[in-house]
């Protein structure tokens, strides 16, 4: 369990962990104790169109402690790790607790981020079409050797991104990464925690939380997104969104949509745990419950 007295009162605090592991509650405790700003490091909690379904802090929580980078991005807007890092930079001059489940944001913050040029829309459209028609393996086969050697071969999104960079710039993503500038916040200047929950405990929390989300209005939230639903938008990747939209379209019973969303959340949590184990070995591991 987390012993809050063992956490620094002075250093910036970073809290990573899988979905539903209690990160936000811990951040609230630290904000109250140390008068810290709570900064979001979750890639989906930035979007304005999902509060309940992404477990963004409630209005009551936002009134109780200052929060930043939550719900400020329109649903149709692409928001990258680079966007996030630029918005975090001016916040680091004050006491902060940075919390979220998106490991790439924490990597960029503590290791630096390669300054890769934006990919033109035409290249992204070409990549989308290729991936839909041929699968991500075709894109993987065309990457430069250095990028192909270090990329996650099971992650179609990362493969497509690497292909787009190579197509747009003529230079492999690995080459861009090898020229990464210094980090905004070196890890040795922060208190970095990664929550490591018992799997059965977490799976139970995920199921209970999703049902609570339904009680709190997640279906109404999905209904508000129904008319202009576009599964290709990054904001549409909110866990449970596609399942609730399918229910509203008459394609799934609500019980089936709920079961599918809970399963998707548990699978996502498993991917997060795997990523954290591989990339956050030097972070302080906090076992739960």
C-alpha positions, 0 to 999 in steps of 0.5 A, spaced: 500 500 500 502 507 499 505 510 505 503 517 503 508 519 509 514 516 505 513 520 499 517 527 498 514 533 500 518 537 495 520 534 489 515 533 483 511 527 484 510 522 478 504 517 479 503 512 473 499 505 473 494 501 470 487 504 469 482 503 475 488 503 480 487 509 484 492 514 481 487 520 482 485 518 489 493 518 491 494 525 487 488 528 491 491 526 497 498 529 495 495 535 492 491 537 499 498 535 503 503 539 499 498 544 495 500 541 489 497 542 482 495 536 479 497 535 472 494 530 467 498 525 464 493 521 460 492 521 453 484 520 453 483 525 459 485 531 455 478 530 451 473 535 452 467 530 450 469 524 455 469 526 462 465 520 465 468 514 461 475 516 461 474 517 469 476 524 469 476 528 476 469 530 478 467 537 478 467 536 486 475 534 485 476 540 481 473 544 486 477 541 491 484 542 488 487 545 482 488 541 476 491 542 469 490 539 462 484 535 463 478 536 458 481 542 454 482 538 447 476 538 442 474 531 440 476 532 433 483 535 435 489 530 434 493 531 441 500 528 441 505 527 446 509 533 443 503 537 444 502 535 452 510 536 453 509 543 451 503 544 455 507 541 461 513 545 461 511 552 464 507 548 469 513 545 472 515 551 476 510 550 481 509 544 486 506 538 481 503 531 482 503 529 475 498 523 474 496 518 468 496 511 465 500 513 458 507 511 459 509 515 453 508 521 456 512 520 462 518 517 458 518 524 454 518 528 460 523 524 463 527 522 457 526 527 452 522 527 446 525 527 439 523 533 435 520 529 429 516 534 424 509 533 423 506 528 418 502 531 412 495 529 412 496 526 405 501 521 408 497 520 414 491 518 409 495 514 405 498 510 411 491 509 413 489 506 407 495 502 406 494 499 413 486 498 412 488 494 406 494 490 407 495 490 415 500 493 419 505 488 417 506 491 410 508 497 413 513 494 418 516 491 412 518 497 409 521 501 415 528 502 415 532 497 419 534 501 425 527 503 426 524 496 425 529 493 430 527 497 436 519 498 435 514 494 438 512 489 432 505 488 436 503 495 436 500 497 429 499 504 431 506 505 433 508 501 426 504 506 422 507 512 426 514 510 424 512 509 417 509 515 416 515 519 419 519 515 414 515 517 408 514 524 410 521 525 412 525 520 408 529 519 415 527 513 420 524 514 426 530 511 430 534 516 427 530 522 429 530 519 436 537 518 437 537 526 436 533 527 442 534 533 446 535 533 454 528 531 458 524 537 461 524 533 468 530 528 469 528 522 473 533 523 479 529 530 480 523 527 481 519 522 486 517 517 481 512 512 483 508 506 479 502 502 482 503 495 481 496 492 483 494 485 484 491 483 478 484 479 481 483 486 485 484 490 479 480 486 475 474 487 480 475 494 481 475 495 473 468 491 473 465 495 479 468 502 476 465 501 469 458 499 472 459 506 476 460 509 470 454 507 467 450 510 473 454 516 473 451 518 466 456 514 461 451 512 456 448 519 456 455 521 454 456 516 449 449 519 446 452 526 446 457 523 441 453 518 437 451 523 431 458 525 429 461 518 431 468 517 428 472 511 430 478 514 427 479 520 431 484 519 437 478 521 442 474 515 440 479 510 443 476 512 450 475 505 453 468 503 452 466 508 447 465 503 441 461 498 445 456 504 448 456 507 441 454 500 438 449 499 444 446 505 442 445 503 434 442 497 436 447 492 435 449 490 442 444 489 448 447 493 454 449 487 458 453 485 452 456 492 451 458 492 458 461 485 458 465 487 452 467 494 455 470 491 462 474 486 458 477 491 453 479 495 460 482 489 463 486 488 456 488 495 456 490 494 463 494 488 462 498 492 456 499 498 461 502 493 466 507 490 461 509 496 458 511 499 465 515 493 467 519 494 461 520 501 461 519 503 468 524 498 472 527 504 476 521 507 478 519 506 485 514 500 485 508 500 489 504 494 490 497 494 491 492 493 495 
